Structures are given as C-alpha cells and as structure tokens.
Amino acid sequence: CNNYPEFCSRKYSNITEVAAHNSPYSVKNNAASNQALDVTQQLDDGIRMLQGSIHYENETLYFCHTSCDLLNAGTVEQYLTKVVTWLRSNPYEVVTILLGNSDQVSVTKYVDPIQNSGLGTYVYEPPKIPMAASDWPTLEEMILSQKRVVIFMDYSANQQEVPYVLDQFSQLWETPFSPTDVNFPCYVNRPPGISDEQARDRMYLANHNLNTEVKFAGETFLIPNTAVLDVANGVDGMGSLGNMTGKCTQDWGKPPNFLIVDYYNRGSFNGSVFEVAAQANNVTYN
C-alpha cells in the first residue's frame, strides 16, 4: 500500500505523500520543465500525487506550462494512458491526480480523456459531497474495490455532473501557490476566506516549489528556481521541505497530506523528499 504496509489500514486522509509539481513537464533542455524524470519513473520512485496545469487548444486538452508556446508536454489523454499502464502493473497502489484547469473549461471536457485512457475503471467516486478528512476510506478499502485513483480539479469541477472529478478547494486547501518566498508560509491561500476550523476539517497541500521570474516573448513567467533545489528539497535547514513540513504540522496539528515539489529527485541526498514524508508519517524510509 503506497510503499509501506503500515499505510494499508490508514485512511487516505491520514497519510503524507510526495507530489510531483507539474508532473508532465519533464521536457529536456526546457527551462520551464519542473521534473527531470517522466511520469512512469515518478510513480516507480514513490510519487503518489501527480499535478499538472492544463490548457484547451483546438478542442483538445494539453498539459502546457502557462502557455503552450513555452512548454507543451502533450495531450492529457496521452499522459493519463501512461498512468493507467502503471496502475495495471501495480494493483496495490493508490494514486492522486490534481488537474489544474487553467482555462476553466467545463469539467465535461475531461470525461473523454479520462475514459479513453482507461482511467475511468479506477476512479474513486466519493459517497458524499464534500468529503471531510474523517470521511475517507482506508487505502486497503480503496485497493480491494480497485477504485484507487482520486482526481481533484482546482476550478470548474462539478460533482453533480462528473462525480469522480472532485472539487479541490472544498476538500483540499493549499498553502501559498507558486511561492517565491523561501520562508514557505503555512497559511491557507486557496480557497480564500475559510476559517481555521474549516481548514482543520479538510486535507491540505503544502506548495514547496520555489520559483523565479523570467521574461519570454515580452511576458513574465514563473519557472523553477533550480539553483536552490538541493536545499529546498532537503530534510532540514532554512527553506527546506523538512522545515516547512514541521512548521505546518505545528501550525495545524497534523502534517500536510501532500508535499508538492519540483525535481523530486534532487535534494540534500538521494530521496530526501521521501525521507521528509516518512518522518511525517512516522515510518522508516529505505
């Protein structure tokens, strides 16, 4: 169960997983890439949340970084097909997919890529809307039912129309988005206006992907600050993933459910991001 037998009996909402920020963007020699390794390798290595921003062009959904001119990593359907191939080979794993619906198109446009890729077989459909943190099943319950892919969407989800694409912010809040501040604060950034009590009842995601500004074709874009990756993805020290996870745990009384990072394979040592998650989960990382 997600790399640790101890997780099988834990609720989905009681586990900290490492998330690949902009998982599809592993295009070689492109400064806008966020990962060095492709999605199959990400999953093999232990990544259990895949996130990516999507744009709608020529009636097709593509994984594009801000603009499809800057970086186009292919269609959503092609990417999800790779995920499904991995799921078939790994029947005891639960995977979360966070869809960044950048153009805020109707959620119904996502039905074909999800179904055509084969992912529809595995999608989890919750029994209630919204799901509080305490409502989630255990990993073993999800695995036994083979409904072991949870899909969240940030904007324009409609669970009445498409019940297996979950509205993110009513169930999973997040710390400041696209951070450029090495202090990585732990306050609620999205959705705005929720109380601390409401936040404690939901799962949450820690954005720990440090960005820097660049200009391209007269526009300003945020791209990964690769110069500080070894520190940012490290276990301890100022600006490290470990430091942020500890701070958020202290602030909220529980660790983040997802630690979102760029270039997860970089860090203070090989696998340091997974060591941080293991410490949050009180298990031993090998």
PATI-680638 format. One record per residue (C-alpha): residue number from 1; x, y, z; residue in three letters. Coordinates in nm, 3 decimals. Layout:
BEGIN
+-----+---------+---------+---------+-----+
|   k |    east |   north |      up |   r |
+-----+---------+---------+---------+-----+
| NUM |       X |       Y |       Z | ALA |
...
+-----+---------+---------+---------+-----+
//
This chain:
BEGIN
+-----+---------+---------+---------+-----+
|   k |    east |   north |      up |   r |
+-----+---------+---------+---------+-----+
|   1 |   0.000 |   0.000 |   0.000 | CYS |
|   2 |   0.183 |   0.307 |  -0.129 | ASN |
|   3 |   0.532 |   0.182 |  -0.036 | ASN |
|   4 |   0.454 |   0.096 |   0.328 | TYR |
|   5 |   0.248 |  -0.195 |   0.469 | PRO |
|   6 |   0.162 |   0.034 |   0.763 | GLU |
|   7 |  -0.044 |   0.251 |   0.529 | PHE |
|   8 |  -0.290 |  -0.021 |   0.428 | CYS |
|   9 |  -0.510 |   0.029 |   0.734 | SER |
|  10 |  -0.472 |   0.409 |   0.740 | ARG |
|  11 |  -0.730 |   0.643 |   0.598 | LYS |
|  12 |  -0.640 |   0.803 |   0.265 | TYR |
|  13 |  -0.661 |   1.135 |   0.450 | SER |
|  14 |  -0.412 |   1.030 |   0.720 | ASN |
|  15 |  -0.101 |   0.991 |   0.503 | ILE |
|  16 |   0.159 |   1.238 |   0.376 | THR |
|  17 |   0.262 |   1.177 |   0.015 | GLU |
|  18 |   0.518 |   1.345 |  -0.210 | VAL |
|  19 |   0.358 |   1.519 |  -0.508 | ALA |
|  20 |   0.524 |   1.595 |  -0.842 | ALA |
|  21 |   0.452 |   1.958 |  -0.928 | HIS |
|  22 |   0.371 |   1.981 |  -1.299 | ASN |
|  23 |   0.445 |   1.611 |  -1.336 | SER |
|  24 |   0.416 |   1.604 |  -1.720 | PRO |
|  25 |   0.673 |   1.881 |  -1.768 | TYR |
|  26 |   0.986 |   1.672 |  -1.799 | SER |
|  27 |   1.093 |   1.812 |  -2.137 | VAL |
|  28 |   1.470 |   1.803 |  -2.179 | LYS |
|  29 |   1.653 |   2.135 |  -2.235 | ASN |
|  30 |   1.346 |   2.342 |  -2.150 | ASN |
|  31 |   1.388 |   2.587 |  -1.859 | ALA |
|  32 |   1.013 |   2.570 |  -1.792 | ALA |
|  33 |   1.030 |   2.197 |  -1.706 | SER |
|  34 |   0.950 |   2.106 |  -1.346 | ASN |
|  35 |   1.070 |   1.745 |  -1.341 | GLN |
|  36 |   1.368 |   1.556 |  -1.481 | ALA |
|  37 |   1.201 |   1.214 |  -1.498 | LEU |
|  38 |   0.883 |   1.102 |  -1.672 | ASP |
|  39 |   0.560 |   1.000 |  -1.501 | VAL |
|  40 |   0.634 |   0.626 |  -1.507 | THR |
|  41 |   0.965 |   0.681 |  -1.326 | GLN |
|  42 |   0.798 |   0.924 |  -1.087 | GLN |
|  43 |   0.548 |   0.658 |  -0.984 | LEU |
|  44 |   0.816 |   0.389 |  -0.966 | ASP |
|  45 |   1.015 |   0.611 |  -0.731 | ASP |
|  46 |   0.724 |   0.667 |  -0.492 | GLY |
|  47 |   0.545 |   0.980 |  -0.612 | ILE |
|  48 |   0.175 |   0.936 |  -0.531 | ARG |
|  49 |   0.026 |   1.267 |  -0.635 | MET |
|  50 |   0.060 |   1.390 |  -0.992 | LEU |
|  51 |  -0.021 |   1.754 |  -1.062 | GLN |
|  52 |  -0.028 |   1.946 |  -1.387 | GLY |
|  53 |  -0.174 |   2.259 |  -1.546 | SER |
|  54 |  -0.394 |   2.213 |  -1.850 | ILE |
|  55 |  -0.487 |   2.436 |  -2.142 | HIS |
|  56 |  -0.760 |   2.387 |  -2.402 | TYR |
|  57 |  -0.646 |   2.446 |  -2.761 | GLU |
|  58 |  -0.803 |   2.329 |  -3.087 | ASN |
|  59 |  -1.071 |   2.146 |  -2.888 | GLU |
|  60 |  -0.803 |   1.936 |  -2.716 | THR |
|  61 |  -0.673 |   1.938 |  -2.357 | LEU |
|  62 |  -0.294 |   1.974 |  -2.332 | TYR |
|  63 |  -0.051 |   1.988 |  -2.042 | PHE |
|  64 |   0.113 |   2.327 |  -2.102 | CYS |
|  65 |   0.325 |   2.545 |  -1.874 | HIS |
|  66 |   0.147 |   2.884 |  -1.862 | THR |
|  67 |   0.145 |   2.891 |  -2.244 | SER |
|  68 |   0.161 |   2.606 |  -2.494 | CYS |
|  69 |   0.427 |   2.811 |  -2.675 | ASP |
|  70 |   0.650 |   2.799 |  -2.367 | LEU |
|  71 |   0.617 |   2.426 |  -2.297 | LEU |
|  72 |   0.372 |   2.171 |  -2.439 | ASN |
|  73 |   0.403 |   1.827 |  -2.281 | ALA |
|  74 |   0.135 |   1.660 |  -2.494 | GLY |
|  75 |  -0.231 |   1.576 |  -2.453 | THR |
|  76 |  -0.399 |   1.490 |  -2.127 | VAL |
|  77 |  -0.519 |   1.161 |  -2.276 | GLU |
|  78 |  -0.166 |   1.053 |  -2.372 | GLN |
|  79 |  -0.039 |   1.128 |  -2.023 | TYR |
|  80 |  -0.326 |   0.951 |  -1.845 | LEU |
|  81 |  -0.272 |   0.645 |  -2.066 | THR |
|  82 |   0.081 |   0.616 |  -1.924 | LYS |
|  83 |  -0.059 |   0.641 |  -1.571 | VAL |
|  84 |  -0.310 |   0.364 |  -1.646 | VAL |
|  85 |  -0.034 |   0.136 |  -1.779 | THR |
|  86 |   0.149 |   0.181 |  -1.449 | TRP |
|  87 |  -0.165 |   0.122 |  -1.242 | LEU |
|  88 |  -0.229 |  -0.208 |  -1.417 | ARG |
|  89 |   0.121 |  -0.324 |  -1.325 | SER |
|  90 |   0.087 |  -0.202 |  -0.965 | ASN |
|  91 |  -0.250 |  -0.322 |  -0.836 | PRO |
|  92 |  -0.190 |  -0.231 |  -0.470 | TYR |
|  93 |  -0.120 |   0.140 |  -0.511 | GLU |
|  94 |  -0.344 |   0.444 |  -0.466 | VAL |
|  95 |  -0.267 |   0.749 |  -0.682 | VAL |
|  96 |  -0.399 |   1.104 |  -0.665 | THR |
|  97 |  -0.419 |   1.332 |  -0.970 | ILE |
|  98 |  -0.463 |   1.707 |  -0.930 | LEU |
|  99 |  -0.583 |   1.873 |  -1.250 | LEU |
| 100 |  -0.506 |   2.241 |  -1.287 | GLY |
| 101 |  -0.789 |   2.357 |  -1.512 | ASN |
| 102 |  -0.607 |   2.672 |  -1.624 | SER |
| 103 |  -0.863 |   2.781 |  -1.884 | ASP |
| 104 |  -1.153 |   2.686 |  -1.655 | GLN |
| 105 |  -1.330 |   2.487 |  -1.926 | VAL |
| 106 |  -1.628 |   2.269 |  -1.839 | SER |
| 107 |  -1.539 |   1.955 |  -1.645 | VAL |
| 108 |  -1.736 |   1.757 |  -1.904 | THR |
| 109 |  -1.450 |   1.813 |  -2.150 | LYS |
| 110 |  -1.233 |   1.593 |  -1.926 | TYR |
| 111 |  -1.464 |   1.292 |  -1.948 | VAL |
| 112 |  -1.331 |   1.167 |  -2.284 | ASP |
| 113 |  -0.959 |   1.179 |  -2.191 | PRO |
| 114 |  -1.033 |   1.005 |  -1.860 | ILE |
| 115 |  -1.248 |   0.733 |  -2.017 | GLN |
| 116 |  -1.046 |   0.687 |  -2.338 | ASN |
| 117 |  -0.724 |   0.642 |  -2.141 | SER |
| 118 |  -0.879 |   0.365 |  -1.933 | GLY |
| 119 |  -0.856 |   0.566 |  -1.611 | LEU |
| 120 |  -1.233 |   0.555 |  -1.566 | GLY |
| 121 |  -1.203 |   0.197 |  -1.442 | THR |
| 122 |  -1.007 |   0.311 |  -1.137 | TYR |
| 123 |  -1.157 |   0.646 |  -1.039 | VAL |
| 124 |  -1.291 |   0.684 |  -0.686 | TYR |
| 125 |  -1.639 |   0.830 |  -0.655 | GLU |
| 126 |  -1.700 |   0.960 |  -0.302 | PRO |
| 127 |  -2.022 |   0.872 |  -0.117 | PRO |
| 128 |  -2.079 |   1.234 |  -0.011 | LYS |
| 129 |  -2.003 |   1.590 |  -0.124 | ILE |
| 130 |  -1.783 |   1.732 |   0.014 | PRO |
| 131 |  -1.564 |   1.478 |   0.195 | MET |
| 132 |  -1.424 |   1.590 |   0.530 | ALA |
| 133 |  -1.085 |   1.448 |   0.626 | ALA |
| 134 |  -1.256 |   1.198 |   0.858 | SER |
| 135 |  -1.483 |   1.065 |   0.581 | ASP |
| 136 |  -1.220 |   0.899 |   0.363 | TRP |
| 137 |  -1.177 |   0.520 |   0.335 | PRO |
| 138 |  -0.856 |   0.334 |   0.413 | THR |
| 139 |  -0.609 |   0.252 |   0.138 | LEU |
| 140 |  -0.691 |  -0.119 |   0.163 | GLU |
| 141 |  -1.061 |  -0.046 |   0.115 | GLU |
| 142 |  -0.982 |   0.152 |  -0.199 | MET |
| 143 |  -0.746 |  -0.116 |  -0.328 | ILE |
| 144 |  -0.992 |  -0.401 |  -0.268 | LEU |
| 145 |  -1.259 |  -0.214 |  -0.464 | SER |
| 146 |  -0.999 |  -0.117 |  -0.728 | GLN |
| 147 |  -1.131 |   0.241 |  -0.704 | LYS |
| 148 |  -0.784 |   0.369 |  -0.626 | ARG |
| 149 |  -0.739 |   0.689 |  -0.826 | VAL |
| 150 |  -0.859 |   1.012 |  -0.669 | VAL |
| 151 |  -0.896 |   1.304 |  -0.912 | ILE |
| 152 |  -0.917 |   1.662 |  -0.787 | PHE |
| 153 |  -0.972 |   1.970 |  -1.004 | MET |
| 154 |  -0.896 |   2.323 |  -0.888 | ASP |
| 155 |  -1.151 |   2.523 |  -1.088 | TYR |
| 156 |  -1.485 |   2.442 |  -1.257 | SER |
| 157 |  -1.532 |   2.096 |  -1.106 | ALA |
| 158 |  -1.897 |   1.995 |  -1.079 | ASN |
| 159 |  -1.951 |   1.670 |  -0.891 | GLN |
| 160 |  -2.319 |   1.664 |  -0.979 | GLN |
| 161 |  -2.220 |   1.643 |  -1.347 | GLU |
| 162 |  -1.897 |   1.441 |  -1.319 | VAL |
| 163 |  -1.892 |   1.280 |  -0.972 | PRO |
| 164 |  -1.542 |   1.134 |  -0.997 | TYR |
| 165 |  -1.369 |   1.468 |  -1.061 | VAL |
| 166 |  -1.365 |   1.617 |  -0.713 | LEU |
| 167 |  -1.380 |   1.986 |  -0.637 | ASP |
| 168 |  -1.040 |   2.055 |  -0.482 | GLN |
| 169 |  -1.092 |   2.353 |  -0.259 | PHE |
| 170 |  -1.399 |   2.232 |  -0.070 | SER |
| 171 |  -1.198 |   1.923 |   0.030 | GLN |
| 172 |  -0.827 |   2.004 |  -0.004 | LEU |
| 173 |  -0.687 |   2.351 |   0.069 | TRP |
| 174 |  -0.335 |   2.466 |  -0.005 | GLU |
| 175 |  -0.060 |   2.696 |   0.119 | THR |
| 176 |   0.059 |   2.991 |  -0.096 | PRO |
| 177 |   0.067 |   2.897 |  -0.463 | PHE |
| 178 |   0.372 |   2.944 |  -0.689 | SER |
| 179 |   0.590 |   3.052 |  -0.395 | PRO |
| 180 |   0.889 |   3.281 |  -0.440 | THR |
| 181 |   0.935 |   3.321 |  -0.062 | ASP |
| 182 |   1.196 |   3.086 |   0.088 | VAL |
| 183 |   1.010 |   3.103 |   0.421 | ASN |
| 184 |   0.729 |   2.891 |   0.269 | PHE |
| 185 |   0.443 |   3.007 |   0.495 | PRO |
| 186 |   0.175 |   2.759 |   0.602 | CYS |
| 187 |  -0.137 |   2.975 |   0.599 | TYR |
| 188 |  -0.441 |   2.896 |   0.382 | VAL |
| 189 |  -0.404 |   3.059 |   0.040 | ASN |
| 190 |  -0.666 |   2.877 |  -0.165 | ARG |
| 191 |  -0.956 |   2.882 |  -0.115 | PRO |
| 192 |  -0.969 |   3.229 |   0.041 | PRO |
| 193 |  -1.194 |   3.309 |   0.334 | GLY |
| 194 |  -1.221 |   2.975 |   0.514 | ILE |
| 195 |  -1.191 |   2.963 |   0.892 | SER |
| 196 |  -0.920 |   2.775 |   1.081 | ASP |
| 197 |  -1.189 |   2.534 |   1.198 | GLU |
| 198 |  -1.295 |   2.461 |   0.841 | GLN |
| 199 |  -0.932 |   2.418 |   0.737 | ALA |
| 200 |  -0.867 |   2.165 |   1.014 | ARG |
| 201 |  -1.160 |   1.955 |   0.890 | ASP |
| 202 |  -1.008 |   1.920 |   0.541 | ARG |
| 203 |  -0.696 |   1.771 |   0.393 | MET |
| 204 |  -0.427 |   2.015 |   0.285 | TYR |
| 205 |  -0.141 |   2.052 |   0.040 | LEU |
| 206 |   0.192 |   2.225 |   0.104 | ALA |
| 207 |   0.328 |   2.407 |  -0.201 | ASN |
| 208 |   0.706 |   2.372 |  -0.178 | HIS |
| 209 |   0.821 |   2.452 |  -0.530 | ASN |
| 210 |   1.035 |   2.766 |  -0.527 | LEU |
| 211 |   1.001 |   2.984 |  -0.837 | ASN |
| 212 |   1.189 |   3.263 |  -1.008 | THR |
| 213 |   1.066 |   3.513 |  -1.267 | GLU |
| 214 |   1.182 |   3.511 |  -1.632 | VAL |
| 215 |   1.073 |   3.703 |  -1.939 | LYS |
| 216 |   0.973 |   3.522 |  -2.259 | PHE |
| 217 |   0.827 |   3.686 |  -2.571 | ALA |
| 218 |   0.761 |   4.005 |  -2.378 | GLY |
| 219 |   0.575 |   3.830 |  -2.095 | GLU |
| 220 |   0.684 |   3.739 |  -1.741 | THR |
| 221 |   0.665 |   3.374 |  -1.635 | PHE |
| 222 |   0.748 |   3.181 |  -1.319 | LEU |
| 223 |   0.986 |   2.888 |  -1.365 | ILE |
| 224 |   1.157 |   2.659 |  -1.110 | PRO |
| 225 |   1.444 |   2.810 |  -0.913 | ASN |
| 226 |   1.678 |   2.520 |  -0.984 | THR |
| 227 |   1.975 |   2.690 |  -0.815 | ALA |
| 228 |   1.839 |   2.611 |  -0.468 | VAL |
| 229 |   1.682 |   2.268 |  -0.527 | LEU |
| 230 |   1.926 |   2.076 |  -0.309 | ASP |
| 231 |   1.833 |   2.298 |  -0.015 | VAL |
| 232 |   1.462 |   2.335 |  -0.096 | ALA |
| 233 |   1.410 |   1.957 |  -0.127 | ASN |
| 234 |   1.623 |   1.887 |   0.180 | GLY |
| 235 |   1.539 |   1.737 |   0.517 | VAL |
| 236 |   1.641 |   2.029 |   0.735 | ASP |
| 237 |   1.762 |   2.388 |   0.733 | GLY |
| 238 |   1.612 |   2.721 |   0.632 | MET |
| 239 |   1.388 |   2.689 |   0.327 | GLY |
| 240 |   1.391 |   2.308 |   0.330 | SER |
| 241 |   1.094 |   2.078 |   0.274 | LEU |
| 242 |   1.156 |   1.925 |   0.615 | GLY |
| 243 |   1.145 |   2.266 |   0.780 | ASN |
| 244 |   0.818 |   2.361 |   0.611 | MET |
| 245 |   0.656 |   2.026 |   0.692 | THR |
| 246 |   0.747 |   2.062 |   1.058 | GLY |
| 247 |   0.619 |   2.419 |   1.069 | LYS |
| 248 |   0.287 |   2.329 |   0.903 | CYS |
| 249 |   0.243 |   2.030 |   1.135 | THR |
| 250 |   0.292 |   2.259 |   1.433 | GLN |
| 251 |   0.051 |   2.520 |   1.297 | ASP |
| 252 |  -0.230 |   2.281 |   1.205 | TRP |
| 253 |  -0.183 |   1.989 |   1.444 | GLY |
| 254 |  -0.127 |   1.746 |   1.156 | LYS |
| 255 |   0.120 |   1.723 |   0.868 | PRO |
| 256 |   0.026 |   1.816 |   0.511 | PRO |
| 257 |  -0.135 |   1.539 |   0.308 | ASN |
| 258 |   0.070 |   1.630 |   0.002 | PHE |
| 259 |   0.416 |   1.785 |  -0.032 | LEU |
| 260 |   0.437 |   1.938 |  -0.378 | ILE |
| 261 |   0.790 |   1.974 |  -0.517 | VAL |
| 262 |   0.985 |   2.038 |  -0.836 | ASP |
| 263 |   1.260 |   1.795 |  -0.940 | TYR |
| 264 |   1.182 |   1.550 |  -0.660 | TYR |
| 265 |   1.499 |   1.353 |  -0.747 | ASN |
| 266 |   1.712 |   1.645 |  -0.624 | ARG |
| 267 |   1.769 |   1.727 |  -0.257 | GLY |
| 268 |   2.012 |   1.717 |   0.033 | SER |
| 269 |   2.064 |   1.348 |  -0.054 | PHE |
| 270 |   1.905 |   1.099 |  -0.293 | ASN |
| 271 |   1.547 |   1.052 |  -0.175 | GLY |
| 272 |   1.544 |   1.336 |   0.076 | SER |
| 273 |   1.188 |   1.438 |  -0.017 | VAL |
| 274 |   1.070 |   1.085 |   0.063 | PHE |
| 275 |   1.258 |   1.093 |   0.394 | GLU |
| 276 |   1.063 |   1.407 |   0.489 | VAL |
| 277 |   0.733 |   1.232 |   0.408 | ALA |
| 278 |   0.840 |   0.922 |   0.602 | ALA |
| 279 |   0.916 |   1.132 |   0.909 | GLN |
| 280 |   0.574 |   1.300 |   0.880 | ALA |
| 281 |   0.414 |   0.953 |   0.856 | ASN |
| 282 |   0.623 |   0.810 |   1.142 | ASN |
| 283 |   0.761 |   0.530 |   0.924 | VAL |
| 284 |   1.115 |   0.439 |   0.816 | THR |
| 285 |   1.225 |   0.532 |   0.465 | TYR |
| 286 |   1.457 |   0.284 |   0.294 | ASN |
+-----+---------+---------+---------+-----+
//
